Amino acid sequence: MKLYTNNEVLAIFERTVAQMPTPEEPQLLYAPIKYGLDVGGKRIRPTLLMLAYNLYAEDIERALMPAMAVEIFHNFTLLHDDIMDNAAVRRGRPSVPAKWGNNVAILSGDAMLILAYNYLQRTSSERLPQIFERFNKMAAEVCEGQQFDMDFETQQKVSVVDYMRMIELKTAVLLAGSATIGALLAGASDSDCRLLYDFALEVGLAFQLQDDLLDSYGDERLGKKIGGDILEGKKTILMIEAFSRANEAQREVLRTTHLRSDLSDAEKIVKIKALYDELGVPERVEQQIAQKFQKAIGILDNLSVASERTAELRKYAENLVGRKS
């Protein structure tokens, strides 16, 4: 049975996206959908779904419809996130609300969600009711995670436990749901479906923690703009870990630096990063990332398939968690 590489899966999926038909009219409803999907992104969710499918089945094109569904759903959430965050840029280009306005973005986002379900229902499988149930649960949890994230903006104190639960819902469950849908479609056992869910959940948590770390410590030469979370005063894992280790004077610095008008943006970033370094925050976050990555890899050893079949999933996790931008 043929095993596809990460790159082969991505190439198959990109061809499908490029050929995706959308109505021409009303132009303002459908153009933003194509605009968002054509930019690309990492495609980590559909890739994971197809790799999970390929653990048990060779006809990987059969997984394209649900893979399209999860990618369109993901882009729908990004579009509405940009409205809520008043974001001007997405993936290096003007965001949909910046380009067309909030009203167009809201309606196009709604149409994207409908389109995601249209693709999902085209999945050929007697397990389609289970796949729909998994997709619906995943979709609802992503919305719950976004609400928790918005709630944190007005809360004085957020615990590490609360933060981990938020990123589990907002980020990790979409990976976990994608892996489970791929396995379900291929006819995997309930036990293997649960294991792949847990694997992808741990990878998703590590991915988001790595994203938080890169926002402050990434390499700008690789395209990562540094310090945005610091300038927003955002409660990322770095800020929360720093608060848990800081004395009261240091906490005041953490609370107020992003609000100070007497400091430039660069000075604010340097000041907060110096405090993070003093408190050992980067090392602590790196430890958490490594722990979750190792837990994820260990889960793969318990699957019912031969270990050589999981090589591409291992590589997938390594690429996702080991990135520098």
Order of alpha helices (4+ residues) and beta strands (2+ residues): alpha-alpha-alpha-alpha-beta-beta-alpha-alpha-alpha-alpha-alpha-alpha-alpha-alpha-alpha-alpha-alpha-alpha
